[in-house]
């Protein structure tokens, strides 16, 4: 009878361990997805910044041509 009780307790511990491992994996997956999303948004912001810089430089170039004496 004692061996059966030990086996039941052992199985309960294993199930608890499996549940903990699944939770860790789920948390890790969420963290990975958030990091990937953050990286993607950062790269998009770099593109926006680059486009704004190019637009500003073009604007300055056009205005310097208009403002220069002929």
N, C-alpha and C positions, 0 to 999 in steps of 0.2 A: 504494500500500500504506500509506503514511504517513497519508493522509486517512482510510482505513478504521480505522486504529488510533486516530486522534483521535476519530472518531465513536463508537467503542466506549467509549473513556474518557469521552467527554461523556455518553453514555447511562448509564454507571455512576454518574457524578456526579449526574445527574438522578434516578436511582432512589434514591440515597442521600438526596438532598434530599427527595424524596417521603416516604421512610420517616421522616425527621426531622420533617417537618411533621405526619404522622399521629401520631407520638408526642407532639408538642406538643399537638395537638388532643385526644388521649386524656387527657393529663394535665390539660388545662384542663377537660375535661368532668368528670373525677373531682373536681377542686377545686370546681367549681360545685355538684356534687351534695352534697359535704361541707358547703359553706357553706349550701346550702338546708336540709339536714338539721339543721345546727346552729341556724339561724334558727327552724325549726319547733319544735325542742325548747325553745329559749329562750322562745318565745311560749307554749308549753304550761306552762312553769314560771311564767310571769307569771300565767296563769289559776289554777294551783294556789295561788300566793301570794295572789291576790285572793280565792279561795274560803276559804282559811284565815283571812284577815283578816275576812271577812264572818262566818264561823262564830264567831271569837273575839269580835267585837263583839256578835253576837246572844247569845252565852253571857254576856258581861259585862252586857248589858242585862237578861237574865232574872234573873241573880243579884242585880243591884242592886234589882230590883223585889221579890225574895224577902227581901232583907236590910233593906229600908226598913221603918220602923215603920208599922203600920196605924193 
